[in-house]
């Protein structure tokens, strides 16, 4: 799955789409990722102030990886 992340809310949208494609409930994914269901619901709907460490835990549980692309050296 390829997904362009252009806005901060896109991270949650991607997680929700992947969760649904895997047939997981929010409660199931939250348990696998070590976050609360309430936090996951807020993340999926684009609530501000989500922490990157929790986002990465959710992405790992969904087996998603983030690849950076660019035109030149860093």
Biopython code that builds the backbone (N, CA, C, O; Angstrom):
import numpy as np
from Bio.PDB.StructureBuilder import StructureBuilder

atoms = [
    (1, "UNK", "N", (0.853, -1.175, 0.000)),
    (1, "UNK", "CA", (0.000, 0.000, 0.000)),
    (1, "UNK", "C", (0.900, 1.240, 0.000)),
    (1, "UNK", "O", (1.798, 1.356, 0.833)),
    (2, "UNK", "N", (0.664, 2.144, -0.912)),
    (2, "UNK", "CA", (1.372, 3.422, -0.972)),
    (2, "UNK", "C", (0.413, 4.520, -0.580)),
    (2, "UNK", "O", (-0.729, 4.556, -1.037)),
    (3, "UNK", "N", (0.877, 5.410, 0.264)),
    (3, "UNK", "CA", (0.015, 6.466, 0.772)),
    (3, "UNK", "C", (0.869, 7.710, 0.960)),
    (3, "UNK", "O", (1.891, 7.653, 1.645)),
    (4, "UNK", "N", (0.480, 8.816, 0.376)),
    (4, "UNK", "CA", (1.202, 10.076, 0.559)),
    (4, "UNK", "C", (0.712, 10.759, 1.833)),
    (4, "UNK", "O", (-0.478, 11.024, 1.999)),
    (5, "UNK", "N", (1.641, 11.032, 2.708)),
    (5, "UNK", "CA", (1.326, 11.709, 3.964)),
    (5, "UNK", "C", (1.630, 13.186, 3.778)),
    (5, "UNK", "O", (2.786, 13.604, 3.852)),
    (6, "UNK", "N", (0.594, 13.971, 3.539)),
    (6, "UNK", "CA", (0.775, 15.389, 3.271)),
    (6, "UNK", "C", (0.365, 16.273, 4.447)),
    (6, "UNK", "O", (0.867, 17.388, 4.594)),
    (7, "UNK", "N", (-0.533, 15.783, 5.270)),
    (7, "UNK", "CA", (-0.998, 16.538, 6.440)),
    (7, "UNK", "C", (-0.824, 15.646, 7.669)),
    (7, "UNK", "O", (-0.743, 14.423, 7.548)),
    (8, "UNK", "N", (-0.770, 16.248, 8.822)),
    (8, "UNK", "CA", (-0.600, 15.454, 10.049)),
    (8, "UNK", "C", (-1.764, 14.492, 10.251)),
    (8, "UNK", "O", (-1.581, 13.407, 10.801)),
    (9, "UNK", "N", (-2.960, 14.879, 9.812)),
    (9, "UNK", "CA", (-4.129, 14.003, 9.974)),
    (9, "UNK", "C", (-4.055, 12.759, 9.101)),
    (9, "UNK", "O", (-4.751, 11.778, 9.362)),
    (10, "UNK", "N", (-3.210, 12.789, 8.055)),
    (10, "UNK", "CA", (-3.086, 11.632, 7.168)),
    (10, "UNK", "C", (-2.527, 10.404, 7.886)),
    (10, "UNK", "O", (-2.820, 9.275, 7.490)),
    (11, "UNK", "N", (-1.733, 10.606, 8.928)),
    (11, "UNK", "CA", (-1.183, 9.477, 9.670)),
    (11, "UNK", "C", (-2.299, 8.645, 10.298)),
    (11, "UNK", "O", (-2.271, 7.415, 10.243)),
    (12, "UNK", "N", (-3.272, 9.315, 10.890)),
    (12, "UNK", "CA", (-4.399, 8.613, 11.495)),
    (12, "UNK", "C", (-5.311, 7.987, 10.462)),
    (12, "UNK", "O", (-5.825, 6.887, 10.665)),
    (13, "UNK", "N", (-5.517, 8.688, 9.347)),
    (13, "UNK", "CA", (-6.346, 8.153, 8.266)),
    (13, "UNK", "C", (-5.746, 6.862, 7.727)),
    (13, "UNK", "O", (-6.468, 5.893, 7.493)),
    (14, "UNK", "N", (-4.441, 6.842, 7.530)),
    (14, "UNK", "CA", (-3.761, 5.641, 7.056)),
    (14, "UNK", "C", (-3.898, 4.499, 8.055)),
    (14, "UNK", "O", (-4.175, 3.363, 7.670)),
    (15, "UNK", "N", (-3.706, 4.794, 9.324)),
    (15, "UNK", "CA", (-3.821, 3.757, 10.353)),
    (15, "UNK", "C", (-5.230, 3.174, 10.380)),
    (15, "UNK", "O", (-5.391, 1.958, 10.491)),
    (16, "UNK", "N", (-6.243, 4.017, 10.280)),
    (16, "UNK", "CA", (-7.630, 3.532, 10.295)),
    (16, "UNK", "C", (-7.913, 2.660, 9.081)),
    (16, "UNK", "O", (-8.553, 1.616, 9.203)),
    (17, "UNK", "N", (-7.443, 3.080, 7.912)),
    (17, "UNK", "CA", (-7.669, 2.294, 6.695)),
    (17, "UNK", "C", (-6.990, 0.934, 6.786)),
    (17, "UNK", "O", (-7.582, -0.079, 6.414)),
    (18, "UNK", "N", (-5.765, 0.902, 7.272)),
    (18, "UNK", "CA", (-5.036, -0.362, 7.411)),
    (18, "UNK", "C", (-5.707, -1.252, 8.458)),
    (18, "UNK", "O", (-5.846, -2.456, 8.247)),
    (19, "UNK", "N", (-6.121, -0.672, 9.580)),
    (19, "UNK", "CA", (-6.791, -1.449, 10.629)),
    (19, "UNK", "C", (-8.041, -2.107, 10.074)),
    (19, "UNK", "O", (-8.279, -3.293, 10.300)),
    (20, "UNK", "N", (-8.836, -1.340, 9.350)),
    (20, "UNK", "CA", (-10.067, -1.878, 8.778)),
    (20, "UNK", "C", (-9.770, -2.949, 7.739)),
    (20, "UNK", "O", (-10.479, -3.953, 7.672)),
    (21, "UNK", "N", (-8.733, -2.753, 6.925)),
    (21, "UNK", "CA", (-8.350, -3.752, 5.921)),
    (21, "UNK", "C", (-7.922, -5.062, 6.574)),
    (21, "UNK", "O", (-8.119, -6.138, 6.008)),
    (22, "UNK", "N", (-7.340, -4.969, 7.760)),
    (22, "UNK", "CA", (-6.923, -6.166, 8.490)),
    (22, "UNK", "C", (-8.054, -6.778, 9.305)),
    (22, "UNK", "O", (-7.888, -7.845, 9.896)),
    (23, "UNK", "N", (-9.198, -6.112, 9.340)),
    (23, "UNK", "CA", (-10.343, -6.626, 10.086)),
    (23, "UNK", "C", (-10.205, -6.502, 11.586)),
    (23, "UNK", "O", (-10.777, -7.292, 12.336)),
    (24, "UNK", "N", (-9.445, -5.510, 12.027)),
    (24, "UNK", "CA", (-9.237, -5.295, 13.464)),
    (24, "UNK", "C", (-10.184, -4.225, 13.985)),
    (24, "UNK", "O", (-10.498, -3.265, 13.282)),
    (25, "UNK", "N", (-10.630, -4.394, 15.206)),
    (25, "UNK", "CA", (-11.371, -3.334, 15.880)),
    (25, "UNK", "C", (-10.361, -2.371, 16.492)),
    (25, "UNK", "O", (-9.176, -2.688, 16.606)),
    (26, "UNK", "N", (-10.835, -1.204, 16.883)),
    (26, "UNK", "CA", (-9.953, -0.272, 17.577)),
    (26, "UNK", "C", (-9.429, -0.883, 18.869)),
    (26, "UNK", "O", (-8.264, -0.694, 19.219)),
    (27, "UNK", "N", (-10.270, -1.602, 19.570)),
    (27, "UNK", "CA", (-9.850, -2.223, 20.834)),
    (27, "UNK", "C", (-8.747, -3.256, 20.598)),
    (27, "UNK", "O", (-7.794, -3.332, 21.373)),
    (28, "UNK", "N", (-8.872, -4.044, 19.541)),
    (28, "UNK", "CA", (-7.854, -5.054, 19.251)),
    (28, "UNK", "C", (-6.520, -4.404, 18.906)),
    (28, "UNK", "O", (-5.474, -4.804, 19.419)),
    (29, "UNK", "N", (-6.563, -3.399, 18.033)),
    (29, "UNK", "CA", (-5.319, -2.737, 17.650)),
    (29, "UNK", "C", (-4.703, -2.015, 18.838)),
    (29, "UNK", "O", (-3.488, -2.065, 19.029)),
    (30, "UNK", "N", (-5.519, -1.351, 19.632)),
    (30, "UNK", "CA", (-5.002, -0.647, 20.803)),
    (30, "UNK", "C", (-4.266, -1.608, 21.729)),
    (30, "UNK", "O", (-3.196, -1.282, 22.242)),
    (31, "UNK", "N", (-4.832, -2.782, 21.944)),
    (31, "UNK", "CA", (-4.179, -3.776, 22.803)),
    (31, "UNK", "C", (-2.852, -4.230, 22.203)),
    (31, "UNK", "O", (-1.861, -4.363, 22.922)),
    (32, "UNK", "N", (-2.825, -4.465, 20.907)),
    (32, "UNK", "CA", (-1.589, -4.906, 20.246)),
    (32, "UNK", "C", (-0.511, -3.829, 20.283)),
    (32, "UNK", "O", (0.676, -4.130, 20.409)),
    (33, "UNK", "N", (-0.935, -2.571, 20.172)),
    (33, "UNK", "CA", (0.020, -1.467, 20.110)),
    (33, "UNK", "C", (0.392, -0.914, 21.478)),
    (33, "UNK", "O", (1.340, -0.137, 21.595)),
    (34, "UNK", "N", (-0.339, -1.303, 22.508)),
    (34, "UNK", "CA", (-0.049, -0.804, 23.852)),
    (34, "UNK", "C", (-0.511, 0.623, 24.079)),
    (34, "UNK", "O", (0.116, 1.376, 24.824)),
    (35, "UNK", "N", (-1.616, 0.993, 23.431)),
    (35, "UNK", "CA", (-2.221, 2.313, 23.635)),
    (35, "UNK", "C", (-3.673, 2.095, 24.038)),
    (35, "UNK", "O", (-4.187, 0.982, 23.922)),
    (36, "UNK", "N", (-4.336, 3.137, 24.507)),
    (36, "UNK", "CA", (-5.743, 2.979, 24.871)),
    (36, "UNK", "C", (-6.616, 3.104, 23.623)),
    (36, "UNK", "O", (-6.207, 3.708, 22.631)),
    (37, "UNK", "N", (-7.808, 2.539, 23.675)),
    (37, "UNK", "CA", (-8.733, 2.649, 22.557)),
    (37, "UNK", "C", (-9.139, 4.099, 22.348)),
    (37, "UNK", "O", (-9.288, 4.549, 21.212)),
    (38, "UNK", "N", (-9.319, 4.832, 23.442)),
    (38, "UNK", "CA", (-9.679, 6.253, 23.333)),
    (38, "UNK", "C", (-8.597, 7.047, 22.605)),
    (38, "UNK", "O", (-8.901, 7.874, 21.745)),
    (39, "UNK", "N", (-7.336, 6.793, 22.951)),
    (39, "UNK", "CA", (-6.238, 7.477, 22.264)),
    (39, "UNK", "C", (-6.248, 7.127, 20.777)),
    (39, "UNK", "O", (-6.099, 8.008, 19.930)),
    (40, "UNK", "N", (-6.425, 5.843, 20.460)),
    (40, "UNK", "CA", (-6.430, 5.404, 19.071)),
    (40, "UNK", "C", (-7.562, 6.066, 18.297)),
    (40, "UNK", "O", (-7.364, 6.487, 17.157)),
    (41, "UNK", "N", (-8.730, 6.162, 18.890)),
    (41, "UNK", "CA", (-9.870, 6.805, 18.229)),
    (41, "UNK", "C", (-9.551, 8.267, 17.930)),
    (41, "UNK", "O", (-9.863, 8.758, 16.845)),
    (42, "UNK", "N", (-8.939, 8.960, 18.872)),
    (42, "UNK", "CA", (-8.568, 10.365, 18.651)),
    (42, "UNK", "C", (-7.518, 10.481, 17.544)),
    (42, "UNK", "O", (-7.595, 11.375, 16.701)),
    (43, "UNK", "N", (-6.546, 9.581, 17.552)),
    (43, "UNK", "CA", (-5.494, 9.572, 16.533)),
    (43, "UNK", "C", (-6.086, 9.350, 15.144)),
    (43, "UNK", "O", (-5.737, 10.060, 14.200)),
    (44, "UNK", "N", (-6.974, 8.375, 15.015)),
    (44, "UNK", "CA", (-7.555, 8.057, 13.719)),
    (44, "UNK", "C", (-8.400, 9.204, 13.150)),
    (44, "UNK", "O", (-8.552, 9.320, 11.934)),
    (45, "UNK", "N", (-8.935, 10.031, 14.012)),
    (45, "UNK", "CA", (-9.776, 11.138, 13.544)),
    (45, "UNK", "C", (-9.021, 12.466, 13.478)),
    (45, "UNK", "O", (-9.626, 13.510, 13.237)),
    (46, "UNK", "N", (-7.720, 12.432, 13.687)),
    (46, "UNK", "CA", (-6.909, 13.622, 13.494)),
    (46, "UNK", "C", (-6.802, 14.564, 14.660)),
    (46, "UNK", "O", (-6.486, 15.738, 14.470)),
    (47, "UNK", "N", (-7.054, 14.092, 15.862)),
    (47, "UNK", "CA", (-6.936, 14.959, 17.037)),
    (47, "UNK", "C", (-5.488, 15.422, 17.202)),
    (47, "UNK", "O", (-4.559, 14.657, 16.944)),
    (48, "UNK", "N", (-5.295, 16.658, 17.626)),
    (48, "UNK", "CA", (-3.930, 17.144, 17.831)),
    (48, "UNK", "C", (-3.296, 16.520, 19.067)),
    (48, "UNK", "O", (-3.969, 15.882, 19.877)),
    (49, "UNK", "N", (-2.002, 16.713, 19.191)),
    (49, "UNK", "CA", (-1.241, 16.308, 20.371)),
    (49, "UNK", "C", (-1.085, 14.807, 20.547)),
    (49, "UNK", "O", (-1.066, 14.316, 21.675)),
    (50, "UNK", "N", (-0.974, 14.074, 19.452)),
    (50, "UNK", "CA", (-0.608, 12.668, 19.584)),
    (50, "UNK", "C", (0.915, 12.603, 19.614)),
    (50, "UNK", "O", (1.580, 13.396, 18.946)),
    (51, "UNK", "N", (1.469, 11.679, 20.371)),
    (51, "UNK", "CA", (2.916, 11.589, 20.474)),
    (51, "UNK", "C", (3.457, 10.645, 19.413)),
    (51, "UNK", "O", (2.845, 9.622, 19.105)),
    (52, "UNK", "N", (4.589, 10.991, 18.868)),
    (52, "UNK", "CA", (5.184, 10.194, 17.807)),
    (52, "UNK", "C", (5.500, 8.782, 18.275)),
    (52, "UNK", "O", (5.365, 7.838, 17.497)),
    (53, "UNK", "N", (5.912, 8.613, 19.516)),
    (53, "UNK", "CA", (6.225, 7.265, 19.997)),
    (53, "UNK", "C", (4.992, 6.366, 19.959)),
    (53, "UNK", "O", (5.101, 5.185, 19.630)),
    (54, "UNK", "N", (3.841, 6.902, 20.285)),
    (54, "UNK", "CA", (2.615, 6.099, 20.212)),
    (54, "UNK", "C", (2.224, 5.834, 18.767)),
    (54, "UNK", "O", (1.765, 4.739, 18.440)),
    (55, "UNK", "N", (2.399, 6.823, 17.898)),
    (55, "UNK", "CA", (2.118, 6.619, 16.477)),
    (55, "UNK", "C", (2.978, 5.475, 15.949)),
    (55, "UNK", "O", (2.481, 4.605, 15.234)),
    (56, "UNK", "N", (4.236, 5.471, 16.291)),
    (56, "UNK", "CA", (5.136, 4.418, 15.811)),
    (56, "UNK", "C", (4.745, 3.054, 16.373)),
    (56, "UNK", "O", (4.895, 2.048, 15.679)),
    (57, "UNK", "N", (4.254, 2.988, 17.597)),
    (57, "UNK", "CA", (3.801, 1.709, 18.150)),
    (57, "UNK", "C", (2.604, 1.186, 17.374)),
    (57, "UNK", "O", (2.515, -0.011, 17.099)),
    (58, "UNK", "N", (1.680, 2.081, 17.017)),
    (58, "UNK", "CA", (0.514, 1.683, 16.222)),
    (58, "UNK", "C", (0.972, 1.213, 14.847)),
    (58, "UNK", "O", (0.511, 0.177, 14.366)),
    (59, "UNK", "N", (1.859, 1.947, 14.218)),
    (59, "UNK", "CA", (2.339, 1.559, 12.886)),
    (59, "UNK", "C", (3.058, 0.209, 12.926)),
    (59, "UNK", "O", (2.876, -0.611, 12.026)),
    (60, "UNK", "N", (3.866, -0.031, 13.948)),
    (60, "UNK", "CA", (4.528, -1.337, 14.064)),
    (60, "UNK", "C", (3.498, -2.450, 14.201)),
    (60, "UNK", "O", (3.643, -3.503, 13.580)),
    (61, "UNK", "N", (2.461, -2.236, 15.002)),
    (61, "UNK", "CA", (1.427, -3.257, 15.182)),
    (61, "UNK", "C", (0.682, -3.519, 13.875)),
    (61, "UNK", "O", (0.191, -4.625, 13.651)),
    (62, "UNK", "N", (0.598, -2.508, 13.013)),
    (62, "UNK", "CA", (-0.067, -2.655, 11.716)),
    (62, "UNK", "C", (0.900, -3.101, 10.618)),
    (62, "UNK", "O", (0.505, -3.259, 9.463)),
    (63, "UNK", "N", (2.171, -3.301, 10.988)),
    (63, "UNK", "CA", (3.219, -3.677, 10.039)),
    (63, "UNK", "C", (3.345, -2.661, 8.909)),
    (63, "UNK", "O", (3.506, -3.026, 7.744)),
    (64, "UNK", "N", (3.269, -1.377, 9.271)),
    (64, "UNK", "CA", (3.467, -0.283, 8.325)),
    (64, "UNK", "C", (4.843, 0.316, 8.559)),
    (64, "UNK", "O", (5.298, 0.428, 9.697)),
    (65, "UNK", "N", (5.494, 0.697, 7.481)),
    (65, "UNK", "CA", (6.765, 1.382, 7.624)),
    (65, "UNK", "C", (6.696, 2.703, 6.876)),
    (65, "UNK", "O", (5.950, 2.846, 5.908)),
    (66, "UNK", "N", (7.474, 3.655, 7.331)),
    (66, "UNK", "CA", (7.523, 4.971, 6.719)),
    (66, "UNK", "C", (8.845, 5.082, 5.980)),
    (66, "UNK", "O", (9.914, 4.907, 6.565)),
    (67, "UNK", "N", (8.762, 5.373, 4.700)),
    (67, "UNK", "CA", (9.948, 5.556, 3.876)),
    (67, "UNK", "C", (10.023, 7.008, 3.446)),
    (67, "UNK", "O", (9.027, 7.579, 3.004)),
    (68, "UNK", "N", (11.179, 7.599, 3.571)),
    (68, "UNK", "CA", (11.374, 8.991, 3.162)),
    (68, "UNK", "C", (12.000, 9.017, 1.778)),
    (68, "UNK", "O", (12.883, 8.219, 1.464)),
    (69, "UNK", "N", (11.533, 9.940, 0.962)),
    (69, "UNK", "CA", (12.113, 10.128, -0.371)),
    (69, "UNK", "C", (12.516, 11.574, -0.532)),
    (69, "UNK", "O", (11.898, 12.469, 0.044)),
    (70, "UNK", "N", (13.539, 11.799, -1.306)),
    (70, "UNK", "CA", (13.971, 13.158, -1.562)),
    (70, "UNK", "C", (14.820, 13.220, -2.813)),
    (70, "UNK", "O", (15.173, 12.196, -3.398)),
    (71, "UNK", "N", (15.140, 14.431, -3.212)),
    (71, "UNK", "CA", (15.906, 14.626, -4.443)),
    (71, "UNK", "C", (17.406, 14.730, -4.205)),
    (71, "UNK", "O", (18.192, 14.466, -5.116)),
    (72, "UNK", "N", (17.809, 15.101, -3.029)),
    (72, "UNK", "CA", (19.238, 15.347, -2.816)),
    (72, "UNK", "C", (19.696, 14.832, -1.470)),
    (72, "UNK", "O", (18.961, 14.133, -0.772)),
    (73, "UNK", "N", (20.912, 15.182, -1.116)),
    (73, "UNK", "CA", (21.461, 14.726, 0.170)),
    (73, "UNK", "C", (20.728, 15.361, 1.341)),
    (73, "UNK", "O", (20.104, 16.415, 1.221)),
    (74, "UNK", "N", (20.823, 14.701, 2.444)),
    (74, "UNK", "CA", (20.167, 15.202, 3.664)),
    (74, "UNK", "C", (21.031, 16.297, 4.251)),
    (74, "UNK", "O", (20.683, 16.871, 5.283)),
]
sb = StructureBuilder()
sb.init_structure("model")
sb.init_model(0)
sb.init_chain("A")
sb.init_seg("    ")
for serial, (resi, resn, name, xyz) in enumerate(atoms, 1):
    if name == "N":
        sb.init_residue(resn, " ", resi, " ")
    sb.init_atom(name, np.array(xyz, "f"), 0.0, 1.0, " ", f" {name:<3s}", serial, name[0])
structure = sb.get_structure()
